[in-house]
């Protein structure tokens, strides 16, 4: 297995993986997520692939088939009144093909994200996990991530 930057030729498999991860989110929260869509379109992926602020790492097998991805975004709060000027690497999305989960591909991708963050002088790596995505939560806890903040909600329809 090789970890490399995503390329235009990877877009069809990236789209399939985006469908898979969206399905996980839809199953957890059908009240929020639409049933048949993806986070990005193929056209948006083409643009992201050209953006150095938004690297996409992929895990590819020996035949160069994409088995998983890590969409990342460099973030920095320069000149913020409250926050220090630290640089972060945010994991926007991480997905392993459902046919290859449990093969340590996620660990390899996460380690590559950490290496990229260190190489680019980031202070930390951050991400969000949806409540109910217990396997992702356990994976990230096992990797040493800790909650930084908690995003809460109050669904008003529940009061009716």
C-alpha positions as a Markdown table, in Angstrom:
| # | Residue | x | y | z |
|---|---|---|---|---|
| 1 | Unk | 0.0 | 0.0 | 0.0 |
| 2 | Unk | 1.1 | 3.5 | -0.8 |
| 3 | Unk | 0.0 | 6.8 | 0.6 |
| 4 | Unk | 0.1 | 9.6 | -2.0 |
| 5 | Unk | -1.6 | 12.8 | -3.0 |
| 6 | Unk | -4.9 | 12.3 | -4.9 |
| 7 | Unk | -4.9 | 12.8 | -8.6 |
| 8 | Unk | -7.5 | 13.6 | -11.2 |
| 9 | Unk | -7.6 | 9.9 | -12.2 |
| 10 | Unk | -8.8 | 9.1 | -8.6 |
| 11 | Unk | -12.0 | 11.2 | -8.8 |
| 12 | Unk | -14.3 | 8.3 | -9.7 |
| 13 | Unk | -13.2 | 6.3 | -6.6 |
| 14 | Unk | -13.2 | 9.4 | -4.4 |
| 15 | Unk | -16.8 | 9.9 | -5.5 |
| 16 | Unk | -17.6 | 6.3 | -4.5 |
| 17 | Unk | -16.0 | 6.8 | -1.1 |
| 18 | Unk | -17.8 | 10.1 | -0.6 |
| 19 | Unk | -21.0 | 8.2 | -1.2 |
| 20 | Unk | -20.1 | 5.5 | 1.3 |
| 21 | Unk | -19.2 | 8.0 | 4.1 |
| 22 | Unk | -22.3 | 10.0 | 3.3 |
| 23 | Unk | -24.3 | 6.8 | 3.8 |
| 24 | Unk | -22.8 | 6.4 | 7.3 |
| 25 | Unk | -23.8 | 9.9 | 8.1 |
| 26 | Unk | -27.3 | 9.6 | 6.6 |
| 27 | Unk | -27.9 | 6.4 | 8.6 |
| 28 | Unk | -27.0 | 8.2 | 11.8 |
| 29 | Unk | -28.9 | 11.4 | 11.1 |
| 30 | Unk | -31.5 | 11.1 | 8.4 |
| 31 | Unk | -33.1 | 14.2 | 9.9 |
| 32 | Unk | -30.1 | 16.3 | 8.8 |
| 33 | Unk | -28.6 | 14.5 | 5.8 |
| 34 | Unk | -30.2 | 14.1 | 2.4 |
| 35 | Unk | -30.4 | 10.4 | 1.3 |
| 36 | Unk | -28.6 | 10.4 | -2.1 |
| 37 | Unk | -25.8 | 13.0 | -2.4 |
| 38 | Unk | -22.1 | 13.5 | -1.7 |
| 39 | Unk | -20.2 | 16.2 | 0.1 |
| 40 | Unk | -18.4 | 17.3 | -3.1 |
| 41 | Unk | -19.2 | 17.0 | -6.8 |
| 42 | Unk | -16.6 | 15.7 | -9.3 |
| 43 | Unk | -16.2 | 19.3 | -10.5 |
| 44 | Unk | -15.5 | 20.5 | -6.9 |
| 45 | Unk | -13.0 | 17.7 | -6.5 |
| 46 | Unk | -11.1 | 18.9 | -9.6 |
| 47 | Unk | -10.8 | 22.3 | -8.0 |
| 48 | Unk | -9.8 | 20.9 | -4.6 |
| 49 | Unk | -7.1 | 18.8 | -6.2 |
| 50 | Unk | -5.5 | 22.1 | -7.5 |
| 51 | Unk | -5.7 | 23.8 | -4.1 |
| 52 | Unk | -2.5 | 23.5 | -2.0 |
| 53 | Unk | -4.5 | 24.6 | 1.1 |
| 54 | Unk | -6.8 | 21.5 | 0.8 |
| 55 | Unk | -4.5 | 18.4 | 0.3 |
| 56 | Unk | -6.2 | 15.0 | -0.3 |
| 57 | Unk | -4.1 | 12.0 | 0.7 |
| 58 | Unk | -5.1 | 8.6 | -0.6 |
| 59 | Unk | -4.1 | 5.0 | 0.3 |
| 60 | Unk | -3.6 | 3.0 | -2.9 |
| 61 | Unk | -3.0 | -0.7 | -3.3 |
| 62 | Unk | -0.3 | -2.3 | -5.5 |
| 63 | Unk | -2.5 | -1.7 | -8.6 |
| 64 | Unk | -2.9 | 2.0 | -7.7 |
| 65 | Unk | -6.6 | 1.5 | -6.7 |
| 66 | Unk | -7.7 | 3.9 | -4.1 |
| 67 | Unk | -8.7 | 2.2 | -0.9 |
| 68 | Unk | -9.3 | 5.3 | 1.3 |
| 69 | Unk | -8.7 | 9.0 | 1.6 |
| 70 | Unk | -8.1 | 11.8 | 4.0 |
| 71 | Unk | -9.4 | 15.2 | 2.8 |
| 72 | Unk | -7.4 | 17.9 | 4.7 |
| 73 | Unk | -7.5 | 21.7 | 5.1 |
| 74 | Unk | -4.8 | 23.9 | 6.4 |
| 75 | Unk | -6.3 | 26.5 | 8.8 |
| 76 | Unk | -4.7 | 29.4 | 10.7 |
| 77 | Unk | -6.4 | 32.1 | 12.7 |
| 78 | Unk | -4.0 | 35.0 | 12.0 |
| 79 | Unk | -4.7 | 38.2 | 13.8 |
| 80 | Unk | -7.7 | 36.8 | 15.7 |
| 81 | Unk | -8.6 | 38.7 | 18.9 |
| 82 | Unk | -9.0 | 35.5 | 20.9 |
| 83 | Unk | -7.0 | 32.8 | 19.3 |
| 84 | Unk | -3.3 | 32.4 | 18.9 |
| 85 | Unk | -1.8 | 32.3 | 15.4 |
| 86 | Unk | -1.4 | 28.6 | 15.4 |
| 87 | Unk | -1.5 | 26.6 | 12.1 |
| 88 | Unk | -3.7 | 23.5 | 12.2 |
| 89 | Unk | -4.3 | 20.7 | 9.7 |
| 90 | Unk | -8.0 | 19.9 | 9.8 |
| 91 | Unk | -9.2 | 16.5 | 8.6 |
| 92 | Unk | -12.3 | 17.4 | 6.7 |
| 93 | Unk | -13.2 | 13.8 | 5.9 |
| 94 | Unk | -11.5 | 10.4 | 6.2 |
| 95 | Unk | -13.0 | 7.3 | 4.7 |
| 96 | Unk | -11.8 | 3.7 | 4.0 |
| 97 | Unk | -13.6 | 1.6 | 1.4 |
| 98 | Unk | -16.2 | -0.5 | 3.2 |
| 99 | Unk | -14.6 | -3.6 | 1.6 |
| 100 | Unk | -11.2 | -2.8 | 3.1 |
| 101 | Unk | -12.0 | -1.7 | 6.6 |
| 102 | Unk | -10.1 | -3.4 | 9.4 |
| 103 | Unk | -6.9 | -3.6 | 7.2 |
| 104 | Unk | -5.1 | -0.7 | 9.0 |
| 105 | Unk | -5.6 | 1.6 | 6.1 |
| 106 | Unk | -7.1 | 4.3 | 8.3 |
| 107 | Unk | -4.1 | 4.1 | 10.6 |
| 108 | Unk | -1.7 | 4.5 | 7.7 |
| 109 | Unk | -3.6 | 7.5 | 6.4 |
| 110 | Unk | -3.8 | 9.1 | 9.8 |
| 111 | Unk | -0.1 | 8.6 | 10.3 |
| 112 | Unk | 0.5 | 10.3 | 6.9 |
| 113 | Unk | -1.7 | 13.2 | 8.0 |
| 114 | Unk | 0.3 | 13.6 | 11.1 |
| 115 | Unk | 3.6 | 13.5 | 9.1 |
| 116 | Unk | 2.2 | 16.2 | 6.7 |
| 117 | Unk | 1.2 | 18.3 | 9.7 |
| 118 | Unk | 4.6 | 18.1 | 11.3 |
| 119 | Unk | 6.4 | 18.7 | 7.9 |
| 120 | Unk | 4.3 | 21.9 | 7.4 |
| 121 | Unk | 4.9 | 23.2 | 11.0 |
| 122 | Unk | 1.3 | 22.7 | 12.2 |
| 123 | Unk | 0.6 | 23.0 | 15.9 |
| 124 | Unk | -2.2 | 20.3 | 15.8 |
| 125 | Unk | -4.4 | 18.1 | 13.8 |
| 126 | Unk | -8.2 | 18.6 | 14.3 |
| 127 | Unk | -11.4 | 17.0 | 13.0 |
| 128 | Unk | -15.1 | 16.6 | 13.8 |
| 129 | Unk | -16.9 | 13.3 | 14.4 |
| 130 | Unk | -20.7 | 12.9 | 14.3 |
| 131 | Unk | -22.2 | 11.5 | 17.5 |
| 132 | Unk | -23.4 | 8.1 | 16.7 |
| 133 | Unk | -20.4 | 7.3 | 14.5 |
| 134 | Unk | -19.0 | 5.1 | 17.3 |
| 135 | Unk | -16.4 | 3.2 | 15.2 |
| 136 | Unk | -14.9 | 6.5 | 14.0 |
| 137 | Unk | -14.9 | 7.9 | 17.6 |
| 138 | Unk | -13.2 | 4.8 | 18.9 |
| 139 | Unk | -10.6 | 4.9 | 16.1 |
| 140 | Unk | -9.7 | 8.5 | 16.8 |
| 141 | Unk | -9.6 | 8.0 | 20.6 |
| 142 | Unk | -7.2 | 5.0 | 20.0 |
| 143 | Unk | -5.0 | 7.4 | 17.9 |
| 144 | Unk | -4.7 | 9.7 | 20.9 |
| 145 | Unk | -7.2 | 12.4 | 19.9 |
| 146 | Unk | -9.1 | 14.2 | 22.6 |
| 147 | Unk | -12.2 | 16.4 | 22.5 |
| 148 | Unk | -11.3 | 20.0 | 21.9 |
| 149 | Unk | -14.8 | 21.3 | 22.0 |
| 150 | Unk | -18.3 | 19.9 | 21.8 |
| 151 | Unk | -21.0 | 21.1 | 19.3 |
| 152 | Unk | -24.4 | 20.7 | 20.8 |
| 153 | Unk | -28.0 | 21.0 | 19.5 |
| 154 | Unk | -31.6 | 21.3 | 20.7 |
| 155 | Unk | -34.0 | 19.9 | 18.2 |
| 156 | Unk | -37.2 | 22.1 | 18.4 |
| 157 | Unk | -39.5 | 19.6 | 16.8 |
| 158 | Unk | -39.0 | 17.3 | 19.8 |
| 159 | Unk | -40.9 | 19.8 | 21.9 |
| 160 | Unk | -44.1 | 19.6 | 19.9 |
